[in-house]
Amino acid sequence: IAQLVQKHYGDFYVLGFSIGSSVASYVAMKERVLGLFLIGSFDSIASLAKEKYAIKYAWILRYKFDNTKLVSQIEANTYMFVSKDDETTYIQNARKLKHHVKNLTFYKEYEGLSHKELLWSDEVIHKINEVMS
């Protein structure tokens, strides 16, 4: 799909929310994009499971969703939006991911926003629109 968008419409941005940040990171790693927006992102599913259940489940996971490997190879500017109060993707997992991003252009930790509220935050939307204009 990314190749078709590029062919017919030109350069584009990619946005990934939550587990979709893995898909967006994969696309940004494989294709030339103008920028990558990661909202409520995390380092890996295995790491999230370890944080939530204090047990390593990596061996049973078919898909690892290891964002650390993906973002370390992305050439495009990367913008991360995370929340200290995210109950789904924990802040410590976002902080771990942050250290692997090759071209981290913007990183902000919000307070008082749940996982879903982060996606619809006026401040997040404003920053994305600012970058894209």
Protein Blocks (a to p, Z undefined) as FASTA:
>chain_A
ZZmmmmmnopaddddehjlmmmmmmmmmmpccfbdcdehiafbfklmmmmmnopafklmp
mblopaklmmmmpmbdcdddddfklckbcfklmmmmmmmmmblcbdcddehiafklmmmg
mklmmmmmmmmZZ
